[in-house]
Structure formats: C-alpha cells, structure tokens
Amino acid sequence: MIRSEAAMPEGHHWKPITDLPDDWQGLADAELPPLACVWADQRGRLAESGEVERFNERLRRQWAIETGIIERLYDIDRGVTQLLVEHGLRESLISHSDTDRPPEEVVAIIRDQHEAVEGLFDFVASRRELSTSYIKELHQLLTRHQPTTSGRDGLGRTVATSLRRGAWKQWPNNPTREDGSIFEYCPPEQVDSEMDRLIEMHLRHVAGNVPPEVEAAWLHHRFTQIHPFQDGNGRIARCLATLVFLRAGWFPLVVTRDDRAEYIGTLESADDGDMGNIVGLFARIEREAFLRALDLSEEVKAPVGVWDVIASAQERLVRRHTEQAELMAHPVFALVRPLAKEALRKLKEVAEGVQHSVHAVDPTFRAEADAGENDGMLASRFAQPVVSAASSLGYIANVDAYHSWCELDILAGMMADIVVSFHALGEEFQGIVAAIVVAIRWDSKPSEWRVRDWALASPRVFQVNYLDDPAAASSRFETWLSESLVIALDQWRRWL
C-alpha cells in the first residue's frame, strides 16, 4: 500500500548554518572562569613535577578510546579501558573477550585517534589558525585504519563502501531515523561554501572572546549540521570542540560512553534551536576535569632511609599545622560563611513547614535545623557519607582540612538527616570549597551514629573559590540548594 504524503513522518530539512544565538552571553557558565584562574595558579606550581603532563596524557588516552566507542566503531570492557588509560595503548592489555573486534584492529584505530588529539596540542602550541585544510588533515589521520564505512544501496540494504579520507563527501549522507523520517545534512555541492562560512564565523568569535564552552558547543554543533565527510564527522566535531578548550588553556573534551545518551539529546535540542543543553554538558565535563586536575599534587621524592622518613614526616606535620593556622583566614571563607547562613535559614524554613504538615499525623514527629563545624564527634558523624558522596562525583572531600555543615534532623519512626556539607576540595587546599547535600538514614541506635543508608541529593557539586564574585556565587548557590533540597526531601519521603 502506498502511504499518503500526510502520513509520512516529518523529517529534518537542511538549512544553512546560523551564527551564535542572540542570547549567547547568557549561555556562559559563571563557575568556569574563576576555576580556570585557580587552575592556572596551580599549574605553574606543578610545572616541574610532570604531574600536569601525566594528567593530560591520561585524558588524551581516554579521549582516544571513548570517541570510537561513542561512534560504535568498537566496544571495550570498562576495566580494560582503565588499564589502557593508566598504562598505555598496548595491544597486550586487550584480550579477544574484552572487545567486539580483533584487538589489533581496535588498537590501531585508537592509536590514530590518540595521534589526532596529540596533534591538537601541537596545533595550539604553534598558534595556527583553524582552516578547512587542517580539518581534512585531521580526518585523514583519524580514519587511517578505517578503510570502509556503512551505506545503503539502491534497494535500501546496508553495505560497506570505501571511505574517502581527507575529502569532502561526494554523495548525501542523510540518515533514516527509526520512525522512517530523513535527517538532512548539508548537500555535497554546498559543503565547500558552508565550511568556509563555519571557519569565517569561528575566527570572528575567537577575535570577539566568546567563552570557550559556548564557542566549543557552537562549533561542534554547526559542524555536525554540515556533516562534510562521508563518515567520521562526530570524531572531528569533538576534535574541534577540544581545540577550542585547549586554546583557552583548558582540557580535552572527553565525552564518554556514559554521556552518550545525554550528548545525543543535547545535539537534537540544538537542532531545534536550543543551545543551552549542549553548552551545559560541555561546561560540566570541563568543570569535572578542572576539579580532578586541582587534586594533583607534586610527587615527593621517595625517602631512602629511616631518618629520611622521620625528617619527611616532621616536615609534613609542621607544614600541616602552619597550613591549618592560615586556612581559616583564607579569603574564600568570606564567601562560604554567608552561603552557610543561607543554607541554615533555608533548612529552618523547611523544618517549620515539614513540622506543621506532619506533626498532626504523627505527634512524635520532630524536625529541627542546626549547624556546626568539625569538632570531634559531630565531625565524624557526617564524614563517611560526605566523603563517599563526593567520591561518587569524582572529587576528594577533604573534611580534615575544613568541614562545616547545616543539618535538618528529622525523627519520624526513624532518624534521618539532610546535610548541607561545606568542605575543602582536594587533597591539598587550593582555595576551593565544595558543597554537596546528602540525605542520611541512621541505625536504630542513635548513640552509635551508625549510618544505615545515604543518598547523594545534589545534581552536581557546588564549588566556590576565592576569585568568585560574591553576588554571582550567592545566586548560583540559591538555585543549586533549592534543587538539592527537593531531591533530599523526596529521598526522605521514600525512606518512610
């Protein structure tokens, strides 16, 4: 039966790429510039240790592995992925059961991708301007060990076709979606002119100091709208976004398999004119890289004898006492204290509301808000769930260096706490204080303070540093806290 035209699913029709949206200034992430400044300070201090280069090398390996997994070129076991990231891209680390293709083929593709991202560092160091010829060079390198790509013949069957490396597409590469609709990319005859426009607008953005996360998202998305190559466009798009971040002194954009669904969703939103989601995703990935980098510390020369060990321990203790005495005078706490007061005010407000609503149903119900700083028993009560929750977000909560909190105690057939925790970020205090919200359910013996269960209630870690604008930090914190408390209260409700 022939389907009527009205019954055919609506597809995506190609249009020439557009410049930045009118509201692009509002898309910028307020946390990233001060975080980048703090990192620049520490990077200089770590320059001679080699830690920064080792960190970047691990990111390059991760980028090289994950960029192919996202494109379904291969799959690799997560544990083996970590081995390759830490110990190098060696075929001997992969067995046939760890991947869906022969290990030697997988490693060859990954090494090409690794060479490409290494080349981006060199490209930035040489201060070259982005051009279509360099993009073609990248494509040729990325696909060096990929002889074919999939396509459809005249009968609609999927077949393998030869891949033209480093050359624009000759035929349309419009994918058919699951609902039967067609997504149109730029026609082959328009690719030259569209790519020239892309480069021209990008260079204008660079001259105009468009924030890296905004420009990286724009360049990535507009490139994918053109889709100038027969295959490999996703990998090139992530290279271009990485190039923008590297020029700013930031980190490669490592989109992992865990980000894939969100990543594709943000691209679809951008297709519909909403750039906010993809900018937010890129900002979140960069923010997490900054936080991991700030955990770096210089390698200490290994002691060679007993007295060297004792002298080293003495030096560390003296430094710790000195740092602890200086820590509380750090300017970041002038920002943290007002935030803690706001958190306590909000928790008292919530306590009154919950008390009023629930007490009539359960006369034994009690909800009270309080605040404290690390002072023995109370400090250890929250330390374990806070440190564990921070670890799940990929950073170190240094509750020994600094820890304060606001808590909402709830007694309703069980003991529970909603804790807004403020703590030093990283093994060494770098002037950054992080905050998370954790919901905690206690054992039936409160005198022992045994944690029965805990749940992270923050959509992401909140961080503030000494270069933050106080008004901007307060505004960000208010939004973040409101979102977190909704999650925490819902977790408490489910525990009832």
N, C-alpha and C positions, 0 to 999 in steps of 0.2 A: 504494500500500500504506500502511495506517495504521501508524505507528510505535507500539510499545508504550510505556507510560509509563516503564518501566525503561530504555528505550533513549534517552530524551530527555536531552540534556546538562544537567547541573546548573547552574543559574543563580545569580545573587547576589540574595538576598532582602533587601528593605529592612528596616532596623531603626532605631528612634530613635537619634539621635546620642548618643555617650557622652562623658564628661568626659575629662580627661587620664589617661593610663595611670598605674598605681601607681608605676612606675619612672621617672617623667618627670624627676626630678632627675638621674638617670644619663644622660639623653639630651643634656644640655647640653655644648657644645663648650668645652673648657678654654682654647683659644687665643684665643677672640674677646674676652672682657672686657679682658685686658691690651692687646690690639691696639687695641681701641676707645679705651682711655685714651691710648695713644701718639698715635692719630689726633686725639683731642680737643686735645692739646697743639699739634700742628702746625696744625690747622685754625684755631686762634686766631692763630697767627703769620702765616697766609696770608690772614686775613680781608680785608685791604685790597687785596690784589692782584687779586681777581676770579677766581683760579685755581679755587677751590672751586666757585664757581657755574658756571664753564665746564665743569668736570668733571661736575657734577650734570646740567647741560643735555645733555651727550653721553649720559649714562646714560638720561635721560628719552627722548631720541630713539630710542636703541637699544631700550628697553623698548617704546615705541610701535610700532616696526617688527616686532620679534620676536614680540610677543604675538599678532599676527594671523597670522604665518607658522606658529606652533605650531598654531593652530586651523584651518589650511588655508583661511583666508579669501582668501589671495593668496600668491604667491611672488615674491621679488625676488632678483636676482643679488647675490652677496656683495659684489662690488666696488662696485656702486651703493649697497648698504646702507651701506657705509663712507662713501661720499660724502655720503649723507643725514645720517648721524650727525655728520660733521665740519662740514658746510656748511649744514645746514638742510633742512627737509622741503619741498623745492621740486619741483613737477611737472616743471620744465625739466631736472632731473637724471636723469629716468627716460625711457627710450625704450620703444617698444612691445615690443622684443625683450628687454627687461630684466625683464619681468613677464608673468604669465599673464592679466592683466585690463587693461582700459584704464587708463593711468597716472592720469588724473584721478579715477577711482573709487578707486584704491588710495590716492592721496594724501589724499583726503577721509576715508577710514576711518582712516588713520594719524594725521591731524591730530586727529580725535576722540579717539583713544586717547592721543595726546600731551596733549591738554587735560585728559583724565581724570587722568593721572598728575601733571600740574602741580597739579591741584586737590587731590591728596592732600597735597602740600607745604603748600598754604594751609590745608587742614583741620587738619593737625597744628599749624601756627602759631597757629591760632585756639583751640586746646585744646578742640575739640569732642569729645564722646563719640560713639563709633560707635553707629549706630541703623539700624533697617530702612529708615527713610525716606531716610537718606543712601545706603544701598546701592541703593535704587531710583533715586535721582538719578544715581548712577554708571552704572547700566545704561542709563538713558535717554540719557546723554551718549555712552557707548561705542558704542551701536547707532544713533546719529542718522542715519548714512548707510548703514544696513543695513536695507532695507525688508522682506526676507523671510528665512526660514530653511528648511532642508530638513526634510521629514517624510514619513510613509508614509500612503497612502490605504488604503481597505478591502481592496484587492487586494494590498497589500504593496509597491506601487510607490512609488519616491521622487519626491516632488513638492515644489514650492516653496509655502510657506504664509506668510501675513503674520505679521510679528513684532510682538508686543505689547511696546512699550518701557516700561520702568519699572514693570512689573506682573508679579505672580507668575503662574506658568503655570496654564492652565485645564485642560490635558489631560496625561496621563502622557507623559514623555519618556524612556522606558526603551530604551536602545539594544540591538540584537541583535548579539551577538558573531559572529566568523567561524565558530565551531563550532555556531551556532544557539541558544546559550543566551541568556537575557534577563538584563540587569543592571538591577535595580530601584532607581530613586531614590525619594525621598520622594513619596507620593501628593499630588496637588494639594490635597486637603482638609486635609492635615496640615502644609502649608508654613508657614502663619501661626504656629502654635504652635512648630514646630521652629526657625524663625528667631528667635522670641522667646527660646527656650532657648539658642540659639547666642550671642546678644548678651549674655544674662544671665551665662553661664559665662565668656565672654571678658572682660567687665568685672571679674568676680571674679578672673580670672587676672592682669589688669593690676594690681589692688589688691594681689595677692599676689606681685608682682615675678617672675613666671615668665620665664625667659630668653627674649630675643627670638626666637632661632632655633627654640626649642621651641614658643612660642606661635604664631609665624607658620605653622609646619608644621601645628599642630593646627587653627588657624582655617581655613587653606586647605583641609585635607582634609575637615573636618566640613562646611564649606560645600558642597564638591563632592558629598558624600553626600546632602545635601538637594537640590541642583540646582534651586533655586527658580524659575529663569526658563526659558522655552522654549528660549532659546539665549543664548550669551554668558557662561555660568557660569564657564568657565575663565579668561576675562579678568578677571571680577570677583574670582575667587579669588586671582589674582596681585596684584590691587589691594589686597585685604585683607592679604595677606602683606607687601606693600610698606608698607602703612600701619603695621604693627607695627614694622618696621625703622626707618621714618622717625621714629616716636615715640621710639625709642631713640637717635636721632642717627646712625643707620647709613645704608645706601644702598638705593635701589630694588632689588627682587628681579628681576634681568634673567635670565630663563630663555630661552636661545637655541635655535635650531633644532638646534644640535649637542647640546644637553642633552635633546632631546625624548624619545628612547627611554628614557634613564635616568629622566627625570621621570615618565613614564607608569608605568614599573616601580615607582618608589617609591610612587606612589599606589595601585597594586594591592597592594603589600606592606602599606600602611596599611589597605586594605580588609580584609586578613586579620589585622589587629591589631598589625602591626609598624610602629611609628612611626620606628624608628631610621634607616631609609634616607632618608626624606624630610627628617628633621631634618639628617642628614649632608649631603645635597645642598644644602639652603638655607644651611647653615653654610659649605660650600665656596664657594658663589657669593659670599657676603658677605665671606669671608676674602680672596678674589681681588680684590674691589672695594677693600677696605682697603689691600691691598698696592699696587694701582695708584695709589690716592689718595696714599699715602705717597711716591710717586715725584714728586709735584708739587713744583715749586719756583717761587718768585716770579719774575715777569717782570722782567728787568733793563732799565732804561731804555736805549734804544739810544744809543751814543756818537755825537756829532755832528762830531768832528774827530779828527785824528791823535793829538793829545796826550790827548784823552779816552780813546781806545783804549788808549794806553800806560798811563795812570793806572788804567784799569779792570783791565788785565792785572796791573799791580803789586798792586792791591788783592786780586785773586783769589789771586795767589801767596802773599801774606802770610797771607791767610785759610787757604789750604790748609796751609801749614807749621804754623800755630797749631793748626788742627783735627787734623792728623796727630799733633802732640805730645800733644794732650789725648785723642785717641781711645783709645789703649791703656789709659788709666786709667778708661775708662768702666765703670760697674758691670755692664753686660751681659756683659763678658768674665769676670766671676766665675762666670757661668752657663755660658759657652761652653767654658771650659778643661776642666771635669770631663766635659763631653759629648765633647770631642775625645779625652780619655784613654780614655773608654769605647769610642769608635769604634776607637781603635788596639788596645785589648785584644781587641775582637771580631775585628778583622782578623787579628791574630796567631793567634787561636784557629782561624779559618777557614784560614789559611795552613798551620798544622800539620796540620789534618785533610785538606786537599787534597794536601799533600806526601806524607803517609802513604799515601793512596789511589792516587795517580797515579805516584809515583816508581818503584814496582815494574814498572809497564808501560813507562814511558819514563824511563830513567836520567838523561836530560838535563833532565828537568823540574825547575823551581825555582819556589818560591812564598815571597815574603818580604813582611813588612809594615813600613812606616816612616811617619814623619810629618814635616811641615815647615811653614814659613811663607814668605811672599813674600820671596825673596832672590835676585833676578836670574834665572838660567837656569831653576831649578826652577819659579819662579812662572810664567814664560811658557810652560812646557811644558803646563800644565793650563788656562791662561787661556782659550784659544779654545773648547775643548769645553764648559767650565763656563759661560762667558758665553752660548754658543749654546743650551745645555740650559736655562739659566734663562730665556732669551727665549722658548723653546717653552712655558714655564709661565706666561708673561705678566708677568714682572718683570725688573728690571735687577740683574744681579750686579755689584756694584762691587768688583772684585778689586784696584783701585788703592788704595782706602781701607783695605781689610782683606781678607786671604786667608790661610787656613791649611787644611791638609788632612791626611788619613790615606790612605795608598795601599797597595794589595795588588798587588805586582808579580808577574806570572805569565809564565814562559817555558816554552812547550810547543810548539815548532815555530813559534811566533810570539811577539811581545811584546805583552802586554796589561796594563792597569792597571784596577783597580777603585778609584775615588777617592771618598772622602767629603770633600766640599768645604764649608768654612765661609767665608762672605763677607758683606760689608756689603750690605744690601738698599737699592736706590735710588740715584739719582744723588747725593743728599746723605745723609750718615749721620744716621739718626734714632734710633739706639739699638736697631736691629733687625738681628740677624744671621740669615741664611738658611743652610740646609744642603740639599744635594742629593747624590745618588750617581750617578756617571757611569761607565759602562764604556767604556774607550778601547782601540782596537787600533792599534798603531803600525806605521809603514812598516818595511821590512826593514833600513833603515839607522838604527839607534837613535841614532847620534851626531847626527843631524839633528833628532831628535824630531818627525818629521812624522806628523801624525795621519792614519791611513788610514780610520778609521771610529770613530764614537762612538755611544752609545745612552744615553738617559736611563733610569736604573734606579729612580727614586723614583716611587711612586704619586702623590705631591704634594710640594711644597716644605715642608720643616720650617722653622719660624721661631721664634726666641726673642727676647724683648725684656726690657728692664731691669725691667719690672713683673711678670714671670713669677715664680711660686713655684718655687724650685729643685727640690723633690721632684716636683712635677707635671711640670715640664719634663723631668726625667730619665726619668720613667715614659713620657711621650709619645715621647721620643727613642728609648728602647729598643725600643718596639713598631715605630716607623717604621723604624729601622735594620734590624731583623730582616726586615721585609717587603722593604726595598730591596735587601738583600744577596742574597736569594733571586732577585730579578729580575736582578740584576747577574751572578750566577754562572750563571744559565740563559742569559744573553746570551753569556757567555764560552764555555759549552758549545756553543752553536750556531755560534760562530766557528771551533771546532776543525775 
